[in-house]
């Protein structure tokens, strides 16, 4: 017979569980979440379907910080090291054919702020390149998701790598 809280057997790190960006919590966190939700299985076994979103995990660590949005010229954004050659040409052509110059409904690119104040794109290189190429001078809204401990001025900008 099972009494009290579920057994805690943790130690595993957060790991991607599916393609939707959801992460499986450590077994200990999962056990407490299942206990609090009342979904503990027979004989105290913890069910394994408690998923937490990445945003919820970050919010629990950061104390629910509100997102920071700024409007910037996409040509001034710095490219990440993985995309230092610019946007993927095939993906850029597909986005141009689908959306053209429209920014209506476009999700904001995620950026990090370097120690020198420069913004490095984390997610949204193709979107920023499309707007920079088709409507120069137009500002886009970006979401600053964090700060880096290094200067970002050494990375190329979107404007320097326009096709």
C-alpha positions in Angstrom: 0.0 0.0 0.0 1.3 3.4 -0.9 1.3 6.3 1.6 2.6 9.9 1.3 4.3 11.5 -1.6 5.7 9.6 -4.6 9.3 8.3 -4.5 11.7 10.7 -5.9 14.3 9.3 -8.2 15.8 12.1 -10.2 19.1 13.2 -11.5 18.3 13.3 -15.2 18.7 16.6 -17.1 15.9 18.2 -19.2 15.8 16.6 -22.6 13.8 17.1 -25.8 10.9 14.7 -25.9 9.1 15.6 -29.1 9.2 18.0 -32.0 6.7 20.4 -30.4 9.4 22.0 -28.2 8.1 20.5 -25.1 10.5 19.1 -22.5 10.2 16.3 -20.1 11.0 17.4 -16.6 13.3 15.5 -14.3 11.7 12.5 -12.7 11.6 14.3 -9.3 9.8 17.3 -10.8 7.5 15.0 -12.7 6.6 13.1 -9.6 5.7 16.3 -7.7 3.7 17.6 -10.6 1.8 14.3 -10.9 1.2 14.3 -7.1 -0.1 17.8 -7.1 -2.3 17.1 -10.1 -3.6 13.9 -8.6 -2.4 11.7 -11.5 -0.3 9.3 -9.5 -0.9 5.8 -10.8 -1.6 2.5 -9.0 0.7 1.5 -6.1 2.2 5.0 -6.1 3.9 4.7 -9.5 4.3 8.0 -11.2 2.7 8.4 -14.6 5.1 9.5 -17.3 2.9 11.9 -19.2 3.6 15.1 -17.3 5.2 17.5 -19.8 6.2 21.1 -19.2 6.6 23.7 -21.8 10.0 25.4 -22.2 8.4 28.8 -21.4 7.0 27.4 -18.1 10.4 26.0 -17.2 12.1 29.4 -17.9 9.3 31.2 -16.0 9.8 29.0 -13.0 13.6 29.8 -13.0 13.3 33.5 -13.8 10.4 34.3 -11.6 8.0 35.2 -14.4 9.9 37.9 -16.2 7.9 39.6 -18.8 9.2 39.5 -22.4 11.2 42.5 -23.7 10.3 43.7 -27.2 12.1 46.3 -29.2 11.7 47.6 -32.7 14.9 47.5 -34.8 16.0 47.7 -38.4 16.6 44.1 -39.4 19.8 45.1 -41.4 21.5 45.9 -38.1 20.8 42.5 -36.4 23.8 40.2 -36.1 23.8 36.7 -37.5 24.5 33.7 -35.3 27.5 31.6 -35.8 25.5 28.8 -37.3 24.1 31.1 -39.9 27.1 33.4 -40.5 26.6 33.1 -44.3 23.1 34.5 -44.1 19.7 33.0 -44.6 19.1 29.7 -46.4 18.4 30.7 -50.1 15.7 28.1 -50.6 13.9 28.9 -47.4 14.1 32.7 -48.2 12.7 32.1 -51.7 9.8 30.1 -50.2 9.0 32.8 -47.6 9.1 35.5 -50.2 6.7 33.6 -52.5 4.4 32.9 -49.5 4.4 36.2 -47.6 6.1 38.9 -49.9 6.7 42.2 -48.1 4.0 41.6 -45.5 5.0 41.5 -41.8 1.4 41.1 -40.7 1.2 38.1 -38.3 4.9 37.5 -38.4 6.2 36.1 -35.1 9.0 38.3 -33.7 12.5 36.9 -34.1 14.2 35.9 -30.8 17.5 37.7 -30.2 20.2 37.9 -27.5 21.9 41.1 -26.4 25.7 41.1 -26.4 27.8 43.0 -23.8 28.3 45.7 -26.4 24.5 46.2 -26.9 24.4 44.5 -30.3 21.6 42.0 -30.9 22.3 38.5 -32.2 19.4 36.6 -33.9 18.7 33.3 -32.2 15.6 32.4 -34.2 14.3 34.2 -37.2 17.2 34.8 -39.6 15.1 34.1 -42.7 12.3 36.4 -41.5 14.7 39.3 -40.8 16.5 38.8 -44.1 13.2 38.8 -46.0 12.1 42.1 -44.5 15.6 43.7 -44.9 15.7 42.7 -48.6 12.1 43.5 -49.7 11.4 46.6 -47.5 14.6 48.3 -46.4 14.1 50.8 -43.6 11.1 49.0 -42.1 11.4 48.2 -38.4 10.5 44.8 -37.1 9.7 43.9 -33.5 12.1 41.4 -31.9 12.0 39.7 -28.5 15.1 39.9 -26.4 15.3 36.5 -24.7 18.6 36.9 -22.8 22.0 38.5 -22.5 25.3 37.1 -23.6 28.6 37.4 -21.7 30.5 38.3 -24.9 30.5 41.2 -27.3 28.6 40.6 -30.5 30.2 43.1 -32.9 32.5 40.5 -34.4 29.5 38.7 -36.1 28.3 39.8 -39.5 25.0 41.7 -39.9 22.0 40.8 -41.9 22.6 43.8 -44.1 26.2 42.7 -44.9 25.0 39.2 -46.1 21.9 40.2 -48.1 21.6 38.1 -51.3 
